[in-house]
Amino acid sequence: MNQLSESEIRTNFSKNLSYIRRTSKYRLSQATLARRLCLSKYAVSMYEANRAAPTAYVVYLVSLYSGIPMERLLTTDLSKGE
């Protein structure tokens, strides 16, 4: 298994959060996703821009909402179909 740096994990989550929000299954605005996850729009924006690190609880909420395992959210780039 390839060990990822913290920076790579944060980048994966950032890309994946944006990808999940924009996919045809959801197509949500940041504000709508924020409401559904009980977060602020600002927090969603900061996570997507990779300007803030999500807590484990935020990763858990995104995992529950999307049905994607937490490990996959953090270690793969979903937009590449990995």
N, C-alpha and C positions, 0 to 999 in steps of 0.2 A: 504494500500500500504506500502510495506517495504521500508524504507528510506536507501539509499546506501551512503557509505562514498565516499569522493573524490578518495581515493585509489581504491575502488571497481569499480568505474566508469571508471577510467583510465585503470584498468586491463581488464575490459570488452571490452573497445575500442581496446586495444592492441591485445587481442585474436581475436576479430572480424575482425580487419583489416587483420591480417594474414590469418584468415579463408576465408574471401572473396577473397583474392588474390590467394589462393591455391585451391579453389573449382573447380570442373570440368567445371563449367560455364565460368570461367575466366582463370585459370592457368597462372598467370602472374609472371614475375620476379619483384623484388622490383623496378628495374630501369624502367621497362615498366609501372608499375602502377604509379610511380612517374611522368613520362612524361605525362601520361594521365590526371593526376590531377594537373599538373603544379607545382610539388613539387620537391625537391631534393631527390635523392636516400637515402642520409644520413637521411633526415627527416623521410621518410617511415621506414627506419631501426630503428631509435630511437623510433618512435611511436610503432612499433611492439615489441620492446624489453622493452617497458614501461619505457624508460629512459627520455622521454620528454612528456609533456602534449600537446595534440593537441589544437589548437585554435577552437573556435566555427565555424569559416569559414572552417577549415579542416574537421571537423565532417560533416558540410553541404556538402562539395564536395564529401566526401565518400558516404554520403546518396544519393545524386543525381546520382552518378555513379552506385551504387549498387541497387538503388531502395528500400533500406531499411530505414525506418523512423529513424531520428536522435535519438529519445528516445530509440528505440530498440537497436541501435548500442551501446548506453551507459549503458543500464540497463539489458541486457540479454547476455548470452553466446550462440551465434548462433550455435556453434559446438554441443551443447547439445540438439538442436532442440526445444528450449523453445519458 
